[in-house]
Amino acid sequence: MTLHPVPAFSDNYIWVLHDGERALAVDPGEADGLAQWLQQQGLQLDTIFITHHHGDHTGGVAQLREDTGARVFGPARENVPGPLTGVEEGDTIEALGVHFQVLDVPGHTAGHIAFYAPSVNGLPLLFCGDTLFSAGCGRLFEGTPAQMLDSLTRLAALPADTRVCCTHEYTLSNLRFALAVDPGNTALAEHASHCKALRERNLPTLPSSIGLERQINPFLRSHEPTLAAAAQTHNPSSPADALGVFTTLRAWKNVFA
């Protein structure tokens, strides 16, 4: 199996998993670029996964479905243009011989889902849409801080070697915020230097891993005293519990320049 991020728009990735003949595409916000890439690689689109209803994740689905006959799976609790198979927590999907578990991860949107495979080429694999980013998390457009914190906590509990395939190249921006919040984090500083070098060569910073995110991502660490202290420095009225810290950090990130 080969995993590849196909760039779309200014900072999206359409993740493609393929076996050399058939392909699975995740969150194809536009069709033409992906179709061209698949043709260049000699691949037939077999399956499409959708994590949530936003147009930059769904805009290419109708054309791709019509042109290829690909199966489409998406969130059962969101209004995503069909036809598609709606899925939710507890469902399992087989694609390219791989079994993916569906996880409910609301927060960014109310019915956001993720797709998790315990083993692809011997390592776990997570397609998490806009819930978890490297060193960050999605904005709360429809869900609550409590929902997002619960979703992130569940993702953080996945095996450390899980590859994290999020759908935006937001890493450098997220790392700037993380360093402002947690300047003494050596692992964070080292990873920021690594990612800067990658982007200077126009290479993706993704996939990340759950183990790395546990070290560098402030939104997975709101239970830690260092992050609580940073939140209270920024907002002295911030509650010191994990939800209060998370809420403060997310609001701070929204206005961070």
C-alpha positions in Angstrom: 0.0 0.0 0.0 1.2 3.5 -0.8 0.0 6.6 1.0 0.2 10.0 -0.8 -1.0 13.5 -0.2 -2.3 15.2 -3.4 -2.3 19.0 -2.9 -5.5 20.9 -3.6 -6.4 24.6 -3.3 -3.8 26.6 -1.4 -3.3 24.3 1.6 -5.5 21.2 1.4 -4.4 17.6 1.0 -6.5 14.9 -0.6 -5.0 11.8 0.9 -4.8 8.8 -1.4 -4.1 5.2 -0.4 -3.6 2.8 -3.2 -2.4 -0.7 -4.0 -0.9 0.1 -7.4 -4.2 -0.4 -9.2 -7.1 0.8 -7.1 -7.3 3.9 -5.0 -9.0 5.3 -1.9 -9.3 9.1 -1.7 -10.2 11.1 1.4 -12.0 14.5 1.4 -11.6 15.4 -2.3 -12.5 19.0 -2.3 -11.8 19.4 -6.0 -11.9 16.7 -8.8 -9.7 17.8 -11.7 -6.3 17.8 -9.9 -7.0 14.4 -8.3 -8.3 12.9 -11.5 -5.2 14.0 -13.3 -2.9 12.6 -10.7 -4.8 9.3 -10.6 -4.5 9.1 -14.4 -0.8 9.8 -14.3 -0.3 7.0 -11.8 -2.5 4.6 -13.7 -4.9 4.2 -10.8 -8.7 3.6 -10.7 -10.6 5.4 -8.0 -12.5 2.7 -6.0 -13.6 4.5 -2.8 -14.1 8.0 -1.4 -14.1 8.8 2.3 -15.6 12.1 3.6 -15.0 13.3 7.1 -17.3 16.3 7.2 -19.6 18.5 5.1 -17.4 21.5 4.3 -17.1 22.3 0.6 -13.3 22.1 0.5 -13.7 18.5 1.5 -16.7 17.5 -0.6 -16.6 19.8 -3.7 -15.1 17.2 -6.0 -17.1 14.2 -4.9 -20.1 14.4 -7.3 -17.8 14.6 -10.4 -15.5 11.9 -9.2 -18.4 9.6 -8.3 -20.0 10.1 -11.7 -16.7 9.7 -13.7 -15.5 6.6 -11.8 -18.4 4.9 -10.1 -16.5 5.1 -6.8 -18.2 4.1 -3.6 -18.7 7.1 -1.2 -18.8 6.9 2.6 -19.5 9.9 4.7 -20.9 11.2 8.1 -24.4 9.9 8.7 -25.2 13.0 10.9 -24.3 15.6 8.4 -25.9 17.0 5.2 -23.5 15.7 2.6 -24.8 15.5 -1.0 -25.5 11.9 -2.0 -25.8 9.3 -3.0 -23.5 8.0 -0.4 -23.4 5.5 2.5 -23.7 7.3 5.8 -21.5 5.9 8.6 -21.0 6.6 12.3 -19.2 5.3 15.4 -19.1 1.6 15.5 -19.3 1.0 11.7 -16.5 -0.7 9.8 -15.7 -0.2 6.2 -13.6 -2.4 4.0 -11.6 -0.6 1.2 -8.7 -2.1 -0.8 -8.7 -5.0 1.6 -8.2 -2.7 4.6 -10.7 -2.5 7.4 -11.4 1.0 8.7 -13.2 1.8 11.9 -15.4 4.9 11.9 -15.0 7.2 14.9 -17.3 10.1 15.9 -15.2 13.2 16.5 -17.5 16.2 16.7 -16.2 19.7 17.4 -15.1 21.3 14.2 -18.5 20.3 12.8 -21.4 18.6 14.7 -21.2 15.3 12.9 -17.5 15.1 12.0 -16.1 11.5 11.7 -12.6 10.0 11.3 -11.5 6.7 9.7 -9.0 4.5 11.6 -7.2 1.4 10.4 -5.3 -0.6 13.0 -2.8 -1.8 10.4 -1.8 -0.6 6.9 1.7 -1.8 6.0 2.1 -2.8 9.6 1.3 0.6 11.1 -2.0 2.2 12.2 -3.5 4.9 10.0 -5.9 7.7 10.8 -7.7 10.0 8.4 -8.9 12.8 10.8 -10.1 15.6 8.5 -10.1 18.9 10.4 -10.4 17.6 13.9 -6.7 17.1 14.7 -3.9 19.0 12.9 -0.2 18.7 13.5 0.4 20.9 16.6 -3.2 22.1 16.4 -6.9 21.4 16.0 -9.8 22.6 14.0 -11.8 25.7 14.8 -15.1 25.1 16.6 -17.6 26.0 13.9 -20.5 23.9 15.2 -19.4 21.9 18.2 -18.5 22.8 21.8 -15.1 22.9 23.5 -16.2 19.9 25.5 -17.0 17.9 22.4 -13.7 18.8 20.7 -11.7 18.1 23.8 -13.4 14.7 24.1 -12.7 14.0 20.4 -9.0 14.9 20.7 -8.6 12.9 23.9 -9.9 9.8 22.1 -7.6 10.3 19.2 -4.7 10.9 21.5 -5.3 7.5 23.1 -4.7 5.7 19.7 -1.3 3.9 19.4 1.7 6.2 19.4 2.8 5.0 15.9 -0.5 5.9 14.3 0.1 8.0 11.2 -2.0 11.2 11.4 -3.3 12.3 8.0 -5.0 15.6 8.5 -6.2 17.6 5.5 -4.5 21.0 5.7 -0.9 22.1 5.6 -1.3 24.3 8.7 1.7 23.0 10.5 4.0 26.0 10.5 1.3 28.3 11.7 0.3 25.9 14.4 3.9 25.5 15.5 4.3 29.2 15.9 1.3 29.3 18.3 2.5 26.2 20.1 5.9 27.7 20.7 4.3 30.9 22.1 2.3 28.8 24.5 5.1 26.3 25.4 8.5 27.9 24.7 10.4 25.5 26.9 9.4 22.4 24.9 12.6 21.0 23.3 10.7 18.4 21.2 8.5 21.2 19.9 11.4 23.5 19.0 13.2 20.6 17.2 10.1 19.7 15.2 9.5 23.3 14.2 13.0 23.5 12.7 12.4 20.2 10.9 9.1 21.3 9.5 10.5 24.7 8.4 13.2 22.8 6.4 10.6 20.6 4.8 8.4 23.5 3.7 11.4 25.4 2.3 11.8 22.4 0.0 8.0 22.4 -0.7 7.6 19.1 1.0 4.6 18.2 3.2 5.0 18.1 7.0 2.5 15.3 7.1 1.6 12.7 8.1 2.4 13.2 11.7 2.0 10.6 14.4 0.0 10.3 17.6 3.2 9.9 19.6 4.7 13.1 18.2 1.4 15.0 18.7 1.3 14.0 22.4 4.6 15.8 22.8 4.1 18.9 20.7 0.4 19.6 20.4 -0.9 22.0 23.1 -4.5 20.9 22.4 -3.7 17.4 23.4 -2.0 18.5 26.6 -4.5 20.8 28.3 -4.3 18.6 31.4 -0.6 19.5 31.9 0.5 22.2 34.4 2.7 23.9 31.8 -0.3 24.5 29.5 -2.5 25.5 32.4 0.0 28.1 33.5 0.2 29.5 29.9 -3.6 29.7 29.7 -3.8 31.5 33.0 -1.1 33.9 32.0 -3.0 34.8 28.8 -6.3 34.9 30.6 -6.1 35.1 34.4 -9.8 34.1 34.8 -9.2 30.8 32.8 -10.2 27.8 34.9 -7.3 25.4 35.6 -9.1 22.2 34.7 -8.5 20.6 31.3 -11.6 21.9 29.7 -11.0 25.4 30.9 -7.4 25.3 29.6 -8.5 23.9 26.3 -11.2 26.5 25.9 -8.7 29.3 26.6 -6.1 27.9 24.3 -8.6 27.5 21.4 -9.9 31.1 21.8 -6.3 32.4 22.0 -5.3 30.5 18.8 -8.3 32.1 17.0 -6.8 35.6 17.5 -3.1 34.7 17.4 -1.1 36.5 14.8 
